[in-house]
Amino acid sequence: MRIDVVSIFPSYFDGLTLSLLGKAQSTGILDLRIHDLRDWTHDRHRTVDDTPYGGGAGMVMKPEPWGLALDQLAAGADGGPRPTIIFPSPAGEVFHQSTARELADREHLIFGCGRYEGIDERVFEEAAELGEVRLISLGDYVLNGGEVAVMAMVEAIGRLIPGVVGNPESLVEESHEDGLLEYPSYTKPSVWRDREVPPILLSGNHGAIAAWRREQQVERTRRRRPDLLAGED
């Protein structure tokens, strides 16, 4: 998979060179490219924002650099499928694990990180001429910019790409994969500060262990995220 990220703070994404995603890049499983939006400006101040039409607080990101960036990056798909172009936005659809699975099947993703009061609306309209446009929110809150959201989405999507996680079975027994939260995990020692590992996990009875873990998933979800169980009763 190829992922392009456009931001005015490209160093924000240095962390994506670490751990499993870093290894995936070094082995060629993931082609991740980080771009500075200011590289598509042409004035000496490398300007990317201006005052909003109609008045109001803050600044709005200008369409010109975004248009040039998307033109170049979308054209770099080498004749393949049209890219999916994603803009983090509190006004977008909410990102879920199912969203990550869906996007992990794409061949080319382009992420555009907005700042200030957002990006000129015409950029989204123009981007729709180049690929599928998705405005996506991490949740019902507002961040200073799109970088944190893109970091989270790239990690959630990237780990689902075949070959990124060494043991694919570990992707199955996770929170949200089956609509429930993950069961609690334990390791050695069996007793720590007078707290014991549940005896069922030491029994060797794999059927009983599987049943216990399922019960724990349901109970944990019921206590912490009852909204996930809506309509299940």
Backbone as CSV, one residue per row, in Angstrom:
resi,resn,N_x,N_y,N_z,CA_x,CA_y,CA_z,C_x,C_y,C_z
1,MET,0.837,-1.194,0.000,0.000,0.000,0.000,0.873,1.245,0.000
2,ARG,0.408,2.249,-0.742,1.079,3.548,-0.710,0.212,4.524,0.082
3,ILE,0.855,5.253,0.995,0.182,6.279,1.771,0.970,7.581,1.648
4,ASP,0.302,8.633,1.184,0.884,9.970,1.152,0.215,10.813,2.227
5,VAL,1.014,11.571,2.974,0.488,12.459,4.004,0.998,13.863,3.720
6,VAL,0.089,14.834,3.676,0.449,16.226,3.438,0.164,17.028,4.694
7,SER,1.151,17.782,5.161,1.034,18.535,6.406,1.991,19.716,6.357
8,ILE,1.727,20.742,7.166,2.708,21.819,7.307,3.696,21.497,8.423
9,PHE,3.502,20.356,9.080,4.422,19.896,10.122,4.848,18.455,9.820
10,PRO,5.632,18.245,8.759,5.987,16.866,8.375,6.749,16.090,9.442
11,SER,7.514,16.780,10.287,8.274,16.063,11.316,7.367,15.447,12.372
12,TYR,6.108,15.860,12.393,5.131,15.285,13.319,5.051,13.770,13.161
13,PHE,5.356,13.286,11.965,5.130,11.878,11.638,6.388,11.017,11.761
14,ASP,7.417,11.550,12.407,8.645,10.765,12.587,8.364,9.463,13.331
15,GLY,7.374,9.476,14.199,7.059,8.276,14.975,6.584,7.111,14.132
16,LEU,6.115,7.389,12.926,5.646,6.305,12.060,6.790,5.502,11.446
17,THR,8.030,5.917,11.712,9.183,5.135,11.230,9.596,4.085,12.256
18,LEU,8.908,4.051,13.399,9.278,3.141,14.478,8.429,1.875,14.458
19,SER,8.861,0.888,15.206,8.096,-0.324,15.501,7.629,-1.034,14.224
20,LEU,6.421,-1.585,14.261,5.949,-2.436,13.171,5.780,-1.678,11.857
21,LEU,5.287,-0.434,11.937,5.112,0.322,10.696,6.456,0.704,10.090
22,GLY,7.434,0.978,10.931,8.771,1.254,10.421,9.363,0.041,9.727
23,LYS,9.174,-1.125,10.321,9.663,-2.360,9.702,8.940,-2.626,8.389
24,ALA,7.633,-2.354,8.352,6.868,-2.567,7.124,7.366,-1.677,6.000
25,GLN,7.826,-0.483,6.355,8.377,0.398,5.340,9.726,-0.105,4.842
26,SER,10.545,-0.590,5.755,11.878,-1.055,5.360,11.816,-2.322,4.518
27,THR,10.756,-3.119,4.685,10.611,-4.354,3.911,9.780,-4.168,2.644
28,GLY,9.262,-2.968,2.444,8.511,-2.695,1.225,7.039,-3.029,1.277
29,ILE,6.545,-3.460,2.437,5.117,-3.755,2.562,4.305,-2.467,2.503
30,LEU,4.849,-1.418,3.106,4.166,-0.134,3.180,5.052,0.945,2.586
31,ASP,4.505,1.724,1.652,5.206,2.854,1.047,4.593,4.133,1.609
32,LEU,5.214,4.669,2.658,4.691,5.847,3.351,5.540,7.058,2.995
33,ARG,4.884,8.107,2.478,5.590,9.316,2.056,4.963,10.526,2.749
34,ILE,5.798,11.312,3.425,5.344,12.491,4.149,5.768,13.734,3.357
35,HIS,4.830,14.652,3.149,5.090,15.830,2.317,4.771,17.113,3.080
36,ASP,5.563,18.150,2.807,5.330,19.473,3.381,4.466,20.284,2.417
37,LEU,3.280,20.690,2.863,2.385,21.456,2.005,3.059,22.714,1.467
38,ARG,3.976,23.285,2.236,4.630,24.527,1.814,5.501,24.329,0.575
39,ASP,5.813,23.090,0.236,6.586,22.835,-0.989,5.785,23.178,-2.231
40,TRP,4.465,23.331,-2.089,3.619,23.691,-3.232,3.180,25.157,-3.188
41,THR,3.912,25.981,-2.428,3.663,27.421,-2.416,4.706,28.101,-3.302
42,HIS,4.420,29.342,-3.720,5.317,30.025,-4.662,5.664,31.445,-4.236
43,ASP,5.306,31.840,-3.029,5.707,33.160,-2.539,6.836,32.997,-1.533
44,ARG,7.544,34.067,-1.284,8.741,33.946,-0.429,8.415,33.625,1.017
45,HIS,7.177,33.866,1.431,6.780,33.533,2.804,6.181,32.127,2.918
46,ARG,6.056,31.445,1.776,5.495,30.097,1.735,4.129,30.068,2.429
47,THR,3.256,30.945,2.019,1.965,31.161,2.666,0.972,30.049,2.355
48,VAL,0.321,29.532,3.392,-0.671,28.463,3.197,-2.052,28.845,3.733
49,ASP,-2.208,30.063,4.289,-3.491,30.436,4.875,-3.808,31.900,4.596
50,ASP,-5.075,32.258,4.776,-5.517,33.640,4.580,-6.802,33.853,5.380
51,THR,-7.253,35.107,5.463,-8.453,35.434,6.235,-9.699,34.867,5.561
52,PRO,-10.716,34.512,6.337,-11.917,33.901,5.766,-12.841,34.923,5.113
53,TYR,-13.393,34.579,3.965,-14.453,35.384,3.372,-15.646,35.376,4.312
54,GLY,-16.306,36.539,4.440,-17.466,36.633,5.309,-17.121,36.992,6.734
55,GLY,-15.817,37.103,7.019,-15.389,37.459,8.357,-15.341,36.268,9.289
56,GLY,-14.952,36.539,10.508,-14.845,35.480,11.501,-13.436,35.338,12.025
57,ALA,-13.311,34.574,13.105,-12.006,34.392,13.744,-11.154,33.390,12.979
58,GLY,-9.840,33.523,13.151,-8.927,32.522,12.608,-8.621,32.697,11.135
59,MET,-7.885,31.737,10.626,-7.445,31.732,9.237,-7.904,30.432,8.571
60,VAL,-7.985,30.475,7.237,-8.404,29.313,6.456,-7.278,28.931,5.509
61,MET,-7.033,27.643,5.348,-5.966,27.187,4.459,-6.358,27.434,3.004
62,LYS,-5.429,28.007,2.256,-5.672,28.428,0.886,-5.812,27.230,-0.057
63,PRO,-6.617,27.367,-1.101,-6.804,26.234,-2.012,-5.636,25.974,-2.957
64,GLU,-4.860,27.037,-3.297,-3.828,26.854,-4.329,-2.795,25.784,-3.991
65,PRO,-2.142,25.835,-2.812,-1.152,24.783,-2.531,-1.769,23.397,-2.418
66,TRP,-2.986,23.338,-1.870,-3.640,22.034,-1.756,-3.950,21.458,-3.131
67,GLY,-4.414,22.305,-4.033,-4.721,21.825,-5.377,-3.498,21.266,-6.074
68,LEU,-2.378,21.984,-5.972,-1.148,21.523,-6.621,-0.641,20.228,-5.987
69,ALA,-0.731,20.150,-4.662,-0.276,18.934,-3.968,-1.097,17.725,-4.388
70,LEU,-2.409,17.872,-4.405,-3.266,16.740,-4.764,-3.126,16.373,-6.228
71,ASP,-2.972,17.356,-7.092,-2.748,17.062,-8.510,-1.532,16.159,-8.681
72,GLN,-0.446,16.502,-7.992,0.799,15.751,-8.139,0.705,14.372,-7.500
73,LEU,0.164,14.303,-6.316,0.146,13.026,-5.605,-0.858,12.049,-6.206
74,ALA,-2.000,12.542,-6.637,-2.993,11.652,-7.250,-2.498,11.149,-8.589
75,ALA,-1.766,12.001,-9.316,-1.218,11.582,-10.611,-0.104,10.571,-10.438
76,GLY,0.468,10.506,-9.226,1.568,9.574,-8.976,1.117,8.161,-8.728
77,ALA,-0.158,7.879,-9.006,-0.678,6.535,-8.771,-0.283,5.555,-9.869
78,ASP,0.464,6.053,-10.873,1.013,5.190,-11.931,-0.056,4.381,-12.655
79,GLY,-1.164,5.035,-12.950,-2.191,4.362,-13.735,-3.025,3.366,-12.960
80,GLY,-2.831,3.271,-11.651,-3.596,2.350,-10.833,-4.951,2.921,-10.481
81,PRO,-5.644,2.300,-9.529,-6.951,2.795,-9.110,-6.857,4.218,-8.562
82,ARG,-7.949,4.961,-8.682,-8.001,6.304,-8.128,-7.759,6.252,-6.624
83,PRO,-6.989,7.183,-6.081,-6.693,7.148,-4.646,-7.908,7.501,-3.812
84,THR,-7.871,7.092,-2.555,-8.840,7.550,-1.564,-8.187,8.703,-0.821
85,ILE,-8.832,9.873,-0.838,-8.267,11.093,-0.269,-9.024,11.406,1.019
86,ILE,-8.301,11.416,2.137,-8.912,11.512,3.462,-8.490,12.813,4.132
87,PHE,-9.479,13.556,4.607,-9.232,14.769,5.379,-9.811,14.585,6.776
88,PRO,-8.992,14.609,7.830,-9.547,14.577,9.176,-10.415,15.809,9.392
89,SER,-11.596,15.622,9.965,-12.508,16.735,10.177,-13.496,16.384,11.268
90,PRO,-13.731,17.305,12.243,-14.754,17.034,13.250,-16.153,16.996,12.647
91,ALA,-16.280,17.421,11.383,-17.575,17.377,10.698,-17.715,16.121,9.840
92,GLY,-16.777,15.180,9.970,-16.799,13.995,9.128,-17.420,12.786,9.803
93,GLU,-17.443,11.668,9.077,-17.909,10.393,9.619,-16.951,9.941,10.711
94,VAL,-17.442,9.191,11.682,-16.600,8.749,12.789,-15.786,7.517,12.385
95,PHE,-14.508,7.551,12.731,-13.585,6.459,12.419,-13.817,5.297,13.373
96,HIS,-14.037,4.110,12.822,-14.215,2.890,13.605,-13.228,1.830,13.121
97,GLN,-13.158,0.721,13.840,-12.318,-0.388,13.393,-12.754,-0.880,12.024
98,SER,-14.056,-0.856,11.768,-14.543,-1.265,10.446,-14.051,-0.329,9.363
99,THR,-13.888,0.966,9.697,-13.327,1.926,8.745,-11.880,1.563,8.436
100,ALA,-11.129,1.222,9.480,-9.730,0.838,9.292,-9.615,-0.391,8.392
101,ARG,-10.493,-1.389,8.617,-10.451,-2.594,7.784,-10.772,-2.267,6.332
102,GLU,-11.763,-1.413,6.150,-12.146,-1.033,4.787,-10.993,-0.327,4.071
103,LEU,-10.364,0.632,4.742,-9.300,1.411,4.117,-8.020,0.598,3.942
104,ALA,-7.835,-0.441,4.739,-6.648,-1.287,4.604,-6.640,-2.053,3.295
105,ASP,-7.790,-2.134,2.634,-7.878,-2.826,1.343,-7.581,-1.907,0.166
106,ARG,-7.412,-0.606,0.414,-7.115,0.335,-0.660,-5.655,0.211,-1.084
107,GLU,-5.368,0.590,-2.314,-3.985,0.556,-2.796,-3.257,1.872,-2.552
108,HIS,-3.999,2.981,-2.515,-3.354,4.291,-2.380,-4.246,5.215,-1.554
109,LEU,-3.714,5.666,-0.416,-4.407,6.622,0.437,-3.626,7.927,0.455
110,ILE,-4.350,9.039,0.392,-3.745,10.359,0.555,-4.436,11.036,1.739
111,PHE,-3.649,11.468,2.736,-4.188,12.168,3.893,-3.798,13.641,3.817
112,GLY,-4.774,14.512,4.013,-4.513,15.942,4.051,-4.789,16.503,5.426
113,CYS,-3.766,17.046,6.073,-3.902,17.544,7.441,-4.234,19.029,7.438
114,GLY,-5.456,19.357,7.821,-5.847,20.749,7.929,-5.319,21.374,9.206
115,ARG,-5.295,22.705,9.217,-4.908,23.487,10.395,-5.780,24.728,10.456
116,TYR,-5.599,25.519,11.496,-6.339,26.771,11.681,-7.843,26.493,11.711
117,GLU,-8.626,27.227,10.921,-10.072,27.019,10.888,-10.488,26.007,9.826
118,GLY,-9.513,25.332,9.226,-9.819,24.320,8.234,-9.318,24.686,6.848
119,ILE,-9.738,23.897,5.883,-9.302,24.036,4.488,-10.444,24.614,3.666
120,ASP,-10.103,25.466,2.717,-11.104,26.021,1.799,-11.972,24.891,1.234
121,GLU,-13.283,25.012,1.352,-14.227,23.964,0.974,-14.053,23.504,-0.465
122,ARG,-13.590,24.395,-1.328,-13.441,24.042,-2.739,-12.380,22.963,-2.966
123,VAL,-11.461,22.828,-2.003,-10.438,21.780,-2.124,-11.082,20.406,-2.107
124,PHE,-12.091,20.206,-1.246,-12.763,18.912,-1.175,-13.502,18.627,-2.484
125,GLU,-14.112,19.659,-3.046,-14.826,19.492,-4.316,-13.851,19.134,-5.439
126,GLU,-12.710,19.803,-5.456,-11.701,19.533,-6.487,-11.105,18.141,-6.299
127,ALA,-10.871,17.760,-5.042,-10.285,16.450,-4.759,-11.179,15.331,-5.256
128,ALA,-12.491,15.557,-5.244,-13.431,14.534,-5.707,-13.280,14.241,-7.199
129,GLU,-12.629,15.149,-7.930,-12.333,14.900,-9.341,-11.146,13.953,-9.499
130,LEU,-10.372,13.791,-8.429,-9.137,13.003,-8.495,-9.274,11.632,-7.844
131,GLY,-10.218,11.476,-6.949,-10.373,10.204,-6.240,-11.570,10.244,-5.319
132,GLU,-11.702,9.202,-4.519,-12.771,9.141,-3.523,-12.389,10.010,-2.338
133,VAL,-13.244,10.932,-1.947,-12.956,11.829,-0.839,-13.710,11.373,0.406
134,ARG,-13.007,11.300,1.535,-13.620,10.926,2.816,-13.208,11.958,3.863
135,LEU,-14.173,12.576,4.522,-13.914,13.400,5.700,-14.197,12.530,6.908
136,ILE,-13.189,12.364,7.786,-13.283,11.403,8.869,-12.893,12.057,10.188
137,SER,-13.660,11.767,11.227,-13.414,12.293,12.564,-13.031,11.165,13.512
138,LEU,-12.100,11.449,14.434,-11.771,10.462,15.468,-12.840,10.409,16.544
139,GLY,-13.592,11.479,16.710,-14.621,11.505,17.749,-15.178,12.902,17.897
140,ASP,-16.040,13.071,18.866,-16.732,14.340,19.051,-15.906,15.307,19.892
141,TYR,-14.770,15.706,19.344,-13.923,16.709,19.978,-13.087,17.361,18.885
142,VAL,-12.449,18.482,19.217,-11.705,19.252,18.225,-10.228,19.284,18.601
143,LEU,-9.359,19.020,17.616,-7.914,19.071,17.792,-7.369,20.329,17.128
144,ASN,-6.102,20.644,17.381,-5.491,21.819,16.766,-5.265,21.630,15.267
145,GLY,-5.137,20.397,14.843,-4.907,20.106,13.435,-5.143,18.639,13.160
146,GLY,-4.946,18.241,11.921,-5.249,16.877,11.526,-4.162,15.865,11.795
147,GLU,-2.995,16.309,12.246,-1.862,15.403,12.361,-2.085,14.259,13.343
148,VAL,-2.617,14.565,14.528,-2.851,13.513,15.526,-3.831,12.483,14.982
149,ALA,-4.886,12.959,14.333,-5.883,12.044,13.775,-5.275,11.166,12.693
150,VAL,-4.448,11.744,11.835,-3.834,10.964,10.762,-2.869,9.934,11.335
151,MET,-2.109,10.308,12.353,-1.225,9.339,13.004,-2.017,8.132,13.490
152,ALA,-3.133,8.398,14.155,-3.952,7.312,14.681,-4.522,6.458,13.555
153,MET,-5.023,7.104,12.516,-5.625,6.349,11.418,-4.593,5.524,10.655
154,VAL,-3.424,6.099,10.392,-2.390,5.359,9.663,-1.956,4.135,10.452
155,GLU,-1.824,4.281,11.780,-1.429,3.125,12.583,-2.521,2.060,12.591
156,ALA,-3.784,2.495,12.763,-4.887,1.534,12.793,-5.043,0.817,11.458
157,ILE,-4.865,1.541,10.368,-4.978,0.951,9.032,-3.758,0.111,8.709
158,GLY,-2.578,0.670,8.982,-1.338,0.003,8.600,-1.152,-1.355,9.226
159,ARG,-1.564,-1.519,10.480,-1.359,-2.797,11.157,-2.259,-3.892,10.602
160,LEU,-3.289,-3.511,9.825,-4.174,-4.499,9.217,-3.703,-4.949,7.841
161,ILE,-2.674,-4.307,7.317,-2.125,-4.711,6.024,-1.407,-6.051,6.201
162,PRO,-1.712,-7.041,5.368,-1.075,-8.352,5.524,0.454,-8.249,5.570
163,GLY,1.045,-8.885,6.588,2.485,-8.915,6.728,3.035,-7.892,7.700
164,VAL,2.222,-6.906,8.106,2.715,-5.884,9.025,2.816,-6.438,10.443
165,VAL,1.774,-7.118,10.910,1.800,-7.760,12.234,2.255,-9.198,12.050
166,GLY,3.278,-9.592,12.799,3.888,-10.899,12.589,2.929,-12.066,12.752
167,ASN,2.097,-12.040,13.790,1.138,-13.115,14.028,-0.264,-12.600,13.706
168,PRO,-0.800,-12.932,12.546,-2.110,-12.398,12.161,-3.238,-12.794,13.103
169,GLU,-3.059,-13.890,13.864,-4.100,-14.299,14.805,-4.303,-13.254,15.899
170,SER,-3.255,-12.457,16.181,-3.377,-11.445,17.222,-4.317,-10.323,16.809
171,LEU,-4.597,-10.204,15.515,-5.517,-9.182,15.036,-6.973,-9.583,15.232
172,VAL,-7.214,-10.875,15.424,-8.580,-11.371,15.525,-9.143,-11.142,16.910
173,GLU,-8.335,-11.419,17.945,-8.816,-11.346,19.320,-8.509,-9.980,19.919
174,GLU,-9.078,-8.925,19.334,-8.838,-7.569,19.792,-10.156,-6.852,20.025
175,SER,-10.080,-5.758,20.773,-11.265,-4.950,20.977,-11.822,-4.472,19.646
176,HIS,-13.134,-4.507,19.541,-13.889,-3.976,18.399,-13.875,-4.877,17.167
177,GLU,-13.071,-5.922,17.148,-13.051,-6.768,15.953,-14.341,-7.561,15.802
178,ASP,-14.979,-7.921,16.926,-16.251,-8.636,16.847,-17.367,-7.858,17.533
179,GLY,-17.165,-6.562,17.690,-18.164,-5.726,18.325,-18.062,-5.668,19.833
180,LEU,-17.096,-6.381,20.411,-16.906,-6.400,21.856,-15.512,-5.896,22.212
181,LEU,-15.324,-5.524,23.478,-13.997,-5.165,23.954,-13.184,-6.440,24.220
182,GLU,-11.878,-6.301,24.200,-11.008,-7.467,24.378,-11.051,-7.956,25.825
183,TYR,-10.863,-9.250,25.997,-10.815,-9.836,27.338,-9.512,-9.437,28.040
184,PRO,-9.452,-9.516,29.392,-8.230,-9.170,30.118,-7.120,-10.179,29.868
185,SER,-5.893,-9.694,29.890,-4.722,-10.544,29.637,-3.826,-10.609,30.878
186,TYR,-3.136,-11.744,31.038,-2.248,-11.956,32.181,-0.991,-12.681,31.708
187,THR,0.112,-12.509,32.467,1.336,-13.253,32.193,2.022,-13.586,33.522
188,LYS,3.183,-14.173,33.470,3.914,-14.585,34.670,4.396,-13.352,35.440
189,PRO,4.453,-13.425,36.774,4.178,-14.576,37.634,2.683,-14.768,37.862
190,SER,2.307,-15.955,38.334,0.891,-16.248,38.551,0.329,-15.520,39.772
191,VAL,1.236,-15.120,40.687,0.830,-14.307,41.835,1.746,-13.096,41.890
192,TRP,1.159,-11.910,41.910,1.931,-10.669,41.965,1.283,-9.717,42.958
193,ARG,2.039,-9.370,44.017,1.535,-8.500,45.082,0.196,-9.011,45.626
194,ASP,0.165,-10.300,45.856,-1.012,-10.992,46.394,-2.197,-11.023,45.443
195,ARG,-1.991,-10.652,44.208,-3.055,-10.715,43.206,-2.793,-11.921,42.304
196,GLU,-3.782,-12.819,42.239,-3.609,-14.069,41.505,-4.227,-13.992,40.108
197,VAL,-3.605,-14.694,39.191,-4.189,-14.881,37.861,-5.432,-15.754,38.014
198,PRO,-6.527,-15.466,37.315,-7.719,-16.322,37.403,-7.353,-17.787,37.176
199,PRO,-7.740,-18.682,38.083,-7.336,-20.089,38.010,-7.686,-20.764,36.683
200,ILE,-8.777,-20.342,36.037,-9.181,-20.978,34.782,-8.087,-20.888,33.729
201,LEU,-7.281,-19.802,33.769,-6.230,-19.620,32.764,-5.054,-20.561,32.994
202,LEU,-4.978,-21.151,34.170,-3.898,-22.093,34.488,-4.361,-23.538,34.351
203,SER,-5.608,-23.747,33.964,-6.199,-25.083,33.974,-5.768,-25.939,32.796
204,GLY,-5.390,-25.313,31.687,-5.072,-26.073,30.485,-6.295,-26.510,29.707
205,ASN,-7.478,-26.183,30.185,-8.730,-26.538,29.507,-9.071,-25.422,28.514
206,HIS,-8.687,-25.630,27.256,-8.809,-24.548,26.266,-10.255,-24.185,25.966
207,GLY,-11.150,-25.158,26.025,-12.559,-24.862,25.814,-13.114,-23.976,26.909
208,ALA,-12.766,-24.313,28.141,-13.230,-23.522,29.285,-12.609,-22.126,29.260
209,ILE,-11.350,-22.068,28.865,-10.678,-20.761,28.775,-11.360,-19.885,27.726
210,ALA,-11.684,-20.471,26.578,-12.353,-19.709,25.518,-13.708,-19.185,25.987
211,ALA,-14.454,-20.030,26.723,-15.757,-19.614,27.235,-15.606,-18.497,28.256
212,TRP,-14.603,-18.603,29.133,-14.357,-17.567,30.137,-14.003,-16.248,29.472
213,ARG,-13.135,-16.308,28.476,-12.735,-15.085,27.791,-13.920,-14.409,27.106
214,ARG,-14.796,-15.218,26.528,-15.983,-14.645,25.903,-16.872,-13.974,26.937
215,GLU,-17.033,-14.610,28.084,-17.832,-14.020,29.160,-17.227,-12.696,29.622
216,GLN,-15.894,-12.676,29.711,-15.214,-11.452,30.124,-15.405,-10.336,29.096
217,GLN,-15.382,-10.686,27.817,-15.607,-9.693,26.777,-16.982,-9.047,26.919
218,VAL,-17.989,-9.894,27.084,-19.359,-9.387,27.191,-19.515,-8.529,28.436
219,GLU,-18.994,-9.008,29.573,-19.141,-8.272,30.821,-18.363,-6.952,30.775
220,ARG,-17.147,-6.984,30.251,-16.358,-5.759,30.155,-17.034,-4.742,29.240
221,THR,-17.587,-5.211,28.128,-18.287,-4.321,27.206,-19.538,-3.749,27.855
222,ARG,-20.235,-4.590,28.611,-21.459,-4.139,29.275,-21.152,-3.025,30.288
223,ARG,-20.022,-3.163,30.991,-19.672,-2.176,32.012,-19.084,-0.896,31.421
224,ARG,-18.212,-1.061,30.415,-17.464,0.099,29.918,-18.062,0.739,28.677
225,ARG,-18.645,-0.067,27.807,-19.191,0.457,26.557,-20.541,-0.178,26.249
226,PRO,-21.551,0.076,27.091,-22.851,-0.540,26.860,-23.461,-0.153,25.515
227,ASP,-23.008,0.955,24.951,-23.532,1.371,23.655,-23.229,0.357,22.568
228,LEU,-22.143,-0.408,22.746,-21.777,-1.422,21.744,-22.719,-2.608,21.772
229,LEU,-23.443,-2.772,22.872,-24.363,-3.893,23.008,-25.800,-3.519,22.694
230,ALA,-26.020,-2.280,22.296,-27.383,-1.823,22.003,-28.013,-2.703,20.926
231,GLY,-29.188,-3.214,21.225,-29.886,-4.069,20.256,-29.491,-5.518,20.319
232,GLU,-28.534,-5.877,21.210,-28.082,-7.267,21.302,-28.959,-8.077,22.244
233,ASP,-29.666,-7.388,23.173,-30.454,-8.126,24.170,-31.776,-8.592,23.584
